[in-house]
Every structure is written in C-alpha cells, then in structure tokens.
Amino acid sequence: MSWLVLIAAGMLEAVWATSLAASKGFTRPGPTILFVISLTLSMAGLARAMTEIPTGTAYAVWVGIGATLTVGWSMATGAEAASRARIALLVLLIGCVAGLKVVG
C-alpha cells in the first residue's frame, strides 16, 4: 500500500510543479489553488510512504516520478523540446526508479 501511496504522491508532485509554473508567481488564483492542494497532498503521501519505505528510497522514487512526468508533460505540450536524448534519459530515470523498488 505504501508503494501505491508513494506513486500517487509522485504524480501529484508533477501536478504541483506544473501548476506552480502556471501560477505565474502566484498571480493566477486557479493554478495557485491547485498548487497548494497538490503540494499538500503530495507531501502528505510522501510522509505516509516513509513510514514503511526507507527515506532515501522513498524520496528518490518520489522525485523520479515527479521529474519524469513534469518533463514528459512539458515535452507533450510543446513547452520544452523533445529529443531522442531527452527521451532516452527519461527512460533511464524510470529504469533507476524501478530498480530501487526491485532491490528495496
């Protein structure tokens, strides 16, 4: 169950990171509210997962999921350029995150 909570928390990390950028320095209320809610839920999920998953592993997985989804979303929406190298690096990152689960 902790792994599912951690995965959801990592996904929420991508939501808050994206909404933070969309808030334009907290000047847009909708993205700002989404940022606060998703940040709170993401941190609560990470904290919950850390009760059963070692801190280093939980944090690395949380960041890896959030970073991969954030970059993937940015490339999908055209906010960042996609390239073979970037996609390959994201695949490697996903592999490393999965590896932490396998050995943990």
C-alpha positions as CSV (number, residue, x, y, z in Angstrom):
1,M,0.0,0.0,0.0
2,S,2.9,2.4,0.8
3,W,4.2,2.0,-2.7
4,L,0.8,3.0,-4.3
5,V,0.7,6.0,-2.0
6,L,4.2,6.9,-3.0
7,I,3.4,6.6,-6.7
8,A,0.3,8.8,-6.3
9,A,2.4,11.3,-4.3
10,G,5.0,11.4,-7.1
11,M,2.3,12.0,-9.6
12,L,1.0,14.9,-7.5
13,E,4.5,16.3,-7.5
14,A,4.2,16.7,-11.2
15,V,0.9,18.4,-10.8
16,W,2.2,20.9,-8.3
17,A,5.3,21.6,-10.3
18,T,3.3,22.3,-13.4
19,S,0.7,24.4,-11.6
20,L,3.5,26.4,-9.9
21,A,4.7,27.4,-13.3
22,A,1.2,28.1,-14.5
23,S,0.5,30.3,-11.4
24,K,3.0,32.9,-12.8
25,G,4.4,33.8,-9.4
26,F,1.2,33.1,-7.6
27,T,-0.6,35.8,-9.6
28,R,-3.2,33.5,-11.1
29,P,-5.7,32.1,-8.5
30,G,-6.7,28.8,-10.2
31,P,-3.2,27.4,-10.7
32,T,-2.2,28.8,-7.2
33,I,-5.0,26.9,-5.5
34,L,-4.2,23.7,-7.5
35,F,-0.5,24.2,-6.4
36,V,-1.3,24.4,-2.7
37,I,-3.7,21.4,-2.8
38,S,-1.5,19.2,-4.8
39,L,1.6,20.2,-2.8
40,T,-0.1,19.4,0.5
41,L,-1.4,16.0,-0.7
42,S,2.0,15.1,-2.3
43,M,3.9,15.9,0.9
44,A,1.3,14.0,3.0
45,G,1.6,11.0,0.7
46,L,5.4,11.1,0.8
47,A,5.3,11.3,4.6
48,R,2.9,8.4,4.8
49,A,5.0,6.3,2.5
50,M,8.1,7.0,4.5
51,T,6.6,5.2,7.5
52,E,7.3,1.9,5.7
53,I,9.7,2.7,2.9
54,P,13.3,3.9,3.7
55,T,13.6,7.6,3.4
56,G,16.3,7.6,0.7
57,T,14.4,5.2,-1.5
58,A,11.0,6.9,-1.0
59,Y,12.5,10.4,-1.8
60,A,14.3,9.2,-4.9
61,V,11.2,7.4,-6.2
62,W,9.0,10.4,-5.4
63,V,11.4,12.8,-7.2
64,G,12.0,10.5,-10.1
65,I,8.2,10.1,-10.8
66,G,7.6,13.8,-10.4
67,A,10.5,14.8,-12.6
68,T,9.7,12.3,-15.3
69,L,6.1,13.3,-15.5
70,T,6.8,17.0,-15.4
71,V,9.3,16.8,-18.2
72,G,7.1,14.5,-20.2
73,W,4.2,16.9,-19.8
74,S,6.3,19.8,-20.8
75,M,7.5,18.0,-23.9
76,A,4.0,16.8,-24.8
77,T,2.6,20.3,-24.6
78,G,5.5,21.9,-26.5
79,A,6.8,23.9,-23.6
80,E,10.1,22.1,-23.9
81,A,11.7,20.5,-26.9
82,A,11.6,16.7,-27.2
83,S,14.7,14.9,-28.4
84,R,15.9,11.3,-28.6
85,A,18.5,12.1,-26.0
86,R,15.9,13.6,-23.5
87,I,13.6,10.7,-24.0
88,A,16.4,8.2,-23.5
89,L,17.4,9.9,-20.3
90,L,13.9,9.8,-19.0
91,V,13.7,6.1,-19.8
92,L,16.9,5.6,-17.8
93,L,15.5,7.6,-14.9
94,I,12.4,5.4,-14.9
95,G,14.6,2.3,-15.0
96,C,16.5,3.6,-12.0
97,V,13.3,4.3,-10.1
98,A,12.0,0.8,-10.9
99,G,15.4,-0.6,-9.8
100,L,15.0,1.0,-6.4
101,K,11.7,-0.8,-6.0
102,V,13.2,-4.1,-7.1
103,V,16.2,-4.0,-4.8
104,G,14.3,-2.3,-1.9
